[in-house]
């Protein structure tokens, strides 16, 4: 492999991007969520504005543009593109990336990447950070990545992106501005950090996370693995693979509160139009208005 210089190399090569990429503009957050996700085939997502990728089942050129990469688990369709992602970043002379992954999987992921480095006769320059539920890492720009619990057939995580804006403490709600300034000058803490969960991505998981993972209930945008959508596969079929069925989502529809709900990781047994039709037919109207499935 020849190392070339500069990220400009691919700027005029739109044909390198795969045709089936889904793009969802999240008006509230002022960012795009884009990527491709077909259960068992490939899942890679990214939010370019946050320099964050989530999973890299395959590594088309756009997926390599994010410096932070959070892997939900080490199944091939979610992590199989890791070495290719690292290789593309090296080819384009992008900054060495930071990859986050379930702590239990890190030793094996490192071994695979080391072997690829050996085959290339050049080690990859990257940082791998093992995560457990609740662990956080800074993404820059005042945002944090937090690992969420997931319930899959191998060690797995979901991820949330959050901010911690400061807000005036409730006890000072009626205090006039002049008095507030005096209090602040005398060293009284008049504000406190709050938490704003911008995005939560479930990762591959059984649906119990919708009941007990707080971030999936409070995030402004939630991407939820919804592998099967109708009777073509049963809830029991979904459980075998450690997955969620739309029936599971419907059973919890009243508790699903995000402004945007994004079903993803939809099985290849549904064409995009069949998937949209199943969602339109089965979701309650109010949830359907907030639903933006990750489909091309
Ligand atoms: Zn999986």
Boltz pocket constraint, residues with backbone or C-beta under 6 A from the ligand:
constraints:
  - pocket:
      binder: B
      contacts: [[A, 73], [A, 75], [A, 78], [A, 152], [A, 204], [A, 241]]
      max_distance: 6.0
